[in-house]
Each structure stands twice: as C-alpha cells, then as structure tokens.
Amino acid sequence: MMKRRLVNAAWIQSRLKLAAMMLLVISLGMGLGSCTSQKKLAKKKAEQELAEKTAKAKTDLLAIINDDGKMTLEEKEFKLAAVKRLNLDNKEIKDLIVQAEEKIARDRSVVEQRKEEERLQREKEAKEREMREAGPYRNINLAIDAVANAGDVSTANMKIREALMNFTGEEVPVLILISSEGEMKDYDRPTTIRKYLEFVKDQKKSPNKVLNAVFDPNGKITELELIKK
C-alpha cells in the first residue's frame, strides 16, 4: 500500500514538472512572438519615417531647382544644407542635390554681379558729384551756402554781393530741376540769381546745389541750373 502511494506521488510530481515545462515553453514562445512583432513595427515605422524624409527632401530640392526668384539665396542655401544633413542614401536625392547646388551657384553669380553693378554705379555717381562740385561749381556752391549760413541780415547781404560777383548780373536765370526722365526734364518756375539768393537768405538754408552752369568768355555765369541736394 505504501509502495503504491509512493508510485502515485512520483507520477503526479512528474506530471507537474511536465506541465511547468510546457508553460515555460509557451511563455517563451509568446515572448519571442511579441519581440518579433515589435521589431516589425519598429522596422515599419523607420521605413515610413525614411519615406517621409525622402519625400520632403525631394520637394525642397525641386523648390530650389525650379525657383523663379521667390526665395532668397539664403533660404535656398538653408534648405539645401538641411537636406544634406539627412545623409539620405538615395540616388534620386543625390542627383537633385547636385542640380540644386548648380542652381544656387548660378543664382549667387547673378547676385554678385548685381552687387558689383550697384557698386560701380555708386562710384560713377560719386565721381559725377565730385566733378559737379569741383572747380567753379564748388566755388558757386560755397558762395550760396555762405548766404544761408550767415549769422545776421547784414552778413547775409554782404555774402549775396560776393556771390553775385560770379555772375554777369542780378537777372541771370536760375533753373531748378525737379525731375528728369531721359531727355525730358521738369523744372520749377524760373527765377533769377538775385531772387534765389534772397530766398536762401530768408530760409537760412541752401536746399539745392549746382548741376550745370553756362559761362561767358570772361568766366562769369550767364545761366545756372540747380538740383536738390
């Protein structure tokens, strides 16, 4: 009887061990299945993110390549740098990067050329101003400015007399250029040098400078053309 009980106990114990092993196997199987599923999801997510990055990179590169002036050079350079930082291993993207770099290089050349043209224009205008203000024009401008800067009426009248010595008379016509377009010029109402100097005295400022002057054989001015400073 005791022997039979021992056999039954051993059989039950072996069954319990078998059941425990089966549960362990099942648990391990479920764990592996869950891990595989997570890896698949992670892979799918990574592929989706890569596809989105690639699509955006393509859109940005095409925007650079096809730009007609809506973007600044700095904006295009910023977009290109952002795409490059992605390090996408995609032949189409790499080809578009080359095209975008070429486009930016052309645009930069245009910008630099425009800047150089603007610089040369500024230099030309500066030289023209120097030529207008040099020689007799400089003396006339200084004489007119002296009337405006006189401290009192007596001094201003004296400066007017000194300024008039540069002209053939008090009635020399003075033209003040308002605007010009090609050969077309628009002038303020004509005045005389005496009236203009009196105006400068009253206003206590000299708003215009000499643009052109006509001289007689003795070096006296017979006509004066002014332009706003």
SULJO-V158099 format. One record per residue. SS is DSSP state (H for helix, E for strand, L for the rest). PSI is psi in whole degrees, -180 to 180 (999 if undefined). D_CENTER is the distance of its C-alpha to the mean C-alpha in Angstrom with 1 decimal. Layout:
SS:PSI:D_CENTER
SS:PSI:D_CENTER
//
This chain:
L:-45:103.8
H:-40:101.8
H:-42:100.8
H:-40:99.6
H:-40:97.5
H:-40:95.9
H:-43:95.1
H:-40:93.5
H:-41:91.4
H:-40:90.2
H:-43:89.4
H:-41:87.4
H:-40:85.5
H:-37:84.6
H:-40:83.4
H:-40:81.2
H:-40:79.7
H:-42:79.0
H:-39:77.3
H:-41:75.2
H:-39:74.1
H:-40:73.3
H:-39:71.1
H:-43:69.3
H:-44:68.7
H:-42:67.5
H:-44:65.2
H:-39:63.8
H:-43:63.3
H:-38:61.4
H:-44:59.2
H:-39:58.4
H:-42:57.7
H:-41:55.3
H:-43:53.5
H:-41:53.2
H:-42:51.8
H:-39:49.2
H:-40:48.1
H:-42:47.8
H:-42:45.7
H:-41:43.4
H:-42:43.1
H:-41:42.4
H:-42:39.7
H:-41:38.1
H:-40:38.2
H:-44:36.7
H:-41:33.8
H:-41:33.2
H:-40:33.3
H:-43:30.7
H:-42:28.4
H:-43:29.0
H:-44:28.4
H:-41:25.0
H:-42:24.0
H:-43:25.0
H:-46:23.2
H:-41:19.8
H:-41:20.5
H:-34:21.5
H:-39:18.4
H:-48:16.4
H:-39:19.0
L:7:19.3
L:137:15.7
L:23:15.5
L:1:11.8
L:-31:11.7
L:146:9.8
L:165:6.5
H:-38:7.8
H:-39:7.7
H:-41:9.6
H:-41:11.9
H:-38:12.6
H:-45:13.5
H:-43:15.8
H:-44:17.4
H:-39:18.2
H:-40:19.7
H:-42:21.9
H:-37:23.0
H:-21:24.1
L:-23:26.5
L:48:28.5
L:128:29.9
L:73:32.9
L:122:32.4
H:-42:32.6
H:-43:30.6
H:-42:27.7
H:-41:28.0
H:-40:28.0
H:-34:24.9
H:-43:23.1
H:-44:24.0
H:-39:22.7
H:-40:19.3
H:-41:19.0
H:-40:20.0
H:-46:17.5
H:-39:14.6
H:-41:16.3
H:-44:16.5
H:-40:12.8
H:-38:12.0
H:-41:14.7
H:-44:13.4
H:-45:10.0
H:-38:12.3
H:-42:14.7
H:-42:12.6
H:-40:11.6
H:-40:15.4
H:-41:16.5
H:-39:14.6
H:-45:16.2
H:-37:19.6
H:-41:19.4
H:-41:19.0
H:-41:21.9
H:-46:23.9
H:-38:23.5
H:-41:24.5
H:-40:27.5
H:-40:28.5
H:-41:28.5
H:-40:30.6
H:-39:32.9
H:-36:33.4
H:-8:34.1
L:166:36.2
H:-135:40.0
H:-31:41.7
H:-40:38.5
H:-44:37.8
H:-40:41.4
H:-44:41.2
H:-42:38.0
H:-38:39.6
H:-42:42.8
H:-42:41.1
H:-33:39.0
H:-34:42.3
H:-44:43.8
H:-33:41.0
L:4:41.2
L:141:45.0
L:-24:46.5
L:173:49.2
H:-42:50.6
H:-45:53.1
H:-40:50.5
H:-41:48.2
H:-38:51.2
H:-41:51.9
H:-32:48.3
H:-44:48.6
H:-39:51.8
H:-40:50.1
H:-39:47.2
H:-18:49.6
L:-17:51.2
L:-8:48.3
E:162:49.2
L:-16:52.3
L:174:52.9
L:-18:51.7
L:11:51.3
L:129:48.6
E:141:46.1
E:123:42.6
E:133:39.8
E:113:36.5
E:126:33.7
E:-46:31.7
E:161:29.6
E:147:29.7
E:105:28.7
L:-126:30.2
L:-9:33.8
E:127:33.9
E:140:33.9
E:122:34.5
E:154:36.5
L:171:37.7
L:131:41.5
L:148:43.2
E:-174:44.8
E:165:46.8
H:-38:46.0
H:-49:48.6
H:-38:47.1
H:-42:43.6
H:-36:44.7
H:-39:46.6
H:-46:43.5
H:-41:41.5
H:-45:44.4
H:-39:44.5
H:-19:40.8
L:34:40.6
L:155:37.3
L:92:36.3
L:-13:33.4
E:165:33.5
E:165:33.8
E:128:35.7
E:-47:34.1
E:155:37.4
E:142:41.0
E:130:44.3
E:149:47.0
L:177:50.7
L:-23:52.8
L:4:53.4
L:10:49.7
L:148:49.7
E:131:47.0
E:-15:48.2
E:141:44.9
E:134:41.6
E:126:38.2
E:161:35.7
E:151:32.0
E:140:30.1
L:999:28.7
//
